[in-house]
């Protein structure tokens, strides 16, 4: 299920990976300088109200954060907890799989 990292990765291959990651981080910042970092919820509501002017949202947040920074903090915390659960599960499954191999009964040369 998991791909083992290759120890034979050439320096050129490593450089290509680093440059690719750097491009993914830097290019949006360069080409989208004036872009607004808005959420999909607000964009969806705007699109719906353009179609139907009488639209009223039928759901509202349970807790309204005091500021945008707190909202960002809660979002990051939610992402970190989700990643923790996912990677804990993956590590647990890998450990179980490795454990099964070591618990196999030893076969010794038995004299008949």
N, C-alpha and C positions, 0 to 999 in steps of 0.2 A: 504494500500500500504506500509506503513512504519511499522516496527516492534517496539513496545514499549520496551525500555530496562527493564529488569526484576530487581526489587529491591530485589528479593530473590536469587540472585546469591551468591553462597557460596564462602567463602574465597579460597577454593581449586579451584573453577572454575575461580576466578579472577587470581589466581596464574598461572593456566594453560594458560590463555590468555596472560598474561605478558611474560611467558616463551616462548610461541609460537612466539610472536612478536620478542623477543630477538633472538631466533634461526634464524628467517628469516633475521635479520640484521647481526648477527655475523657469521653464518656458511659460507656464500659466501666469507666473508673476510678472514676466516681461510683457507678454502680449495682452494681458487683461488687466492693465494698470488701474483703470477706473471702474472695474467691475465691482458690483455690490455682492457681498457675501450674505445672501438671503436664503432662507429655508424654503423647502418645497411646499410647506403648508401655506405660506403667504402667497406664493405664486399660483397655487391651485385656486385659492379663494379669489384672487384677482381675475384669473381666467374665467371662473364660473360666473362672477358678477358681470363680466363683459357680455356673457351669453344671456344670462337671466338677471335683470336688474333687481328683481324682487327677492333674490336668494338671501336667506338668513341662515348662518351657520347653526346647526342643531346640536353641536357638541362644543363644550368649552373645557379648557384645562382645569384639572382639579386644584392645582397649586400654581399661582402666578408668581414666578421669580421676581425678586425686587429689582434686579437690573440684568442687562444683557450679559455681564460678566458671570453672574451667578448661573444664568441659564446655560452659558457655555461650559462652566464648571460641571454642572449636573449632566450635561450631554457627554462630556469627556469621561466622567465617572461611570456613566452607563456603558459607554464603549469599552472602558477598561474592565469592568466587571464581566461583560459579555465575552471579551477576549479571554479573560481568566477562566471562565467556565469552559469555553471551547477547548482551550489548550490543556486544561486539567484533564478533560475527558480524553483527548488524544494521547496525552502522556500515560494516563491510566490504562488505556487499551493497549498501548505499546508495551507497558510493563507487564500486563497480563500475558501478552503474547510471548514475551521473552521468558516469563516465569514458567510457562508451560513447557518450554524446551528444557529447562534445567531440572524440572521435577520428574523427568522421565526416569523410570527405574533403570538402574545400572544392570547391564548384562555381563556376567562374569563367566569365565571359562569354567564350566562345571564338569567335574569328572563323572562319567557315567559308569 
